[in-house]
Amino acid sequence: MNRLKKEIRKRGVKLESDYPYLPYEGLEAVHIDSERAIVSEYYSFYGWLTNKICPDLSLQEIEWACDRGRLFG
């Protein structure tokens, strides 16, 4: 686990390993792109939710991608 994942986990963002099982209450996958500072979550009933990690480690919603066939945001 890299530093970014450790820091955002402290701020309340859950990684896949934090859930007891997947899919969990509609959540199918969580992907952290450390290079681009992006958190993507896939919900079976909505699609992909993509958030940008700001320098202060807060999340800013940037996109809802409703099943466009793209993998990991």
NORTA-V997429 format. One record per residue. SS is DSSP state (2 for helix, 1 for strand, 0 for the rest). OMEGA is omega as a letter, one per 20 degrees, with the letter a starting at -180 (NA if undefined). D_LAST is the distance of its C-alpha to the last C-alpha in Angstrom with 1 decimal. Layout:
SS_OMEGA_D_LAST ; SS_OMEGA_D_LAST
This chain:
0_a_20.2 ; 0_a_19.9 ; 2_a_21.2 ; 2_r_18.0 ; 2_r_17.2 ; 2_a_20.9 ; 2_a_20.9 ; 2_r_18.0 ; 2_r_19.5 ; 2_a_22.8 ; 0_r_21.2 ; 0_r_20.3 ; 0_a_16.7 ; 0_r_16.9 ; 0_a_15.5 ; 2_a_15.6 ; 2_r_19.1 ; 2_r_20.3 ; 0_a_20.1 ; 0_r_23.2 ; 0_r_21.4 ; 0_j_18.2 ; 0_a_17.7 ; 1_r_19.1 ; 0_r_19.9 ; 0_r_17.0 ; 1_a_14.4 ; 1_a_13.2 ; 1_r_11.0 ; 1_a_10.1 ; 1_r_8.4 ; 1_r_9.8 ; 1_a_9.4 ; 0_a_13.0 ; 0_a_13.5 ; 0_a_11.3 ; 0_a_11.9 ; 1_r_8.6 ; 1_r_8.4 ; 1_r_5.7 ; 1_r_8.1 ; 1_r_8.6 ; 1_a_11.9 ; 0_a_14.1 ; 0_r_15.7 ; 0_a_13.0 ; 1_a_9.6 ; 1_r_6.3 ; 1_a_7.4 ; 1_r_6.0 ; 1_r_9.3 ; 1_r_11.0 ; 1_a_13.8 ; 0_r_16.9 ; 0_r_20.0 ; 0_r_21.7 ; 0_r_19.0 ; 0_a_18.3 ; 1_r_14.9 ; 1_a_14.2 ; 1_a_12.0 ; 1_a_10.3 ; 1_r_8.4 ; 1_r_8.8 ; 1_a_7.4 ; 0_r_10.3 ; 0_r_10.1 ; 0_r_9.7 ; 0_r_9.7 ; 0_r_6.4 ; 0_r_5.9 ; 0_r_3.8 ; 0_NA_0.0
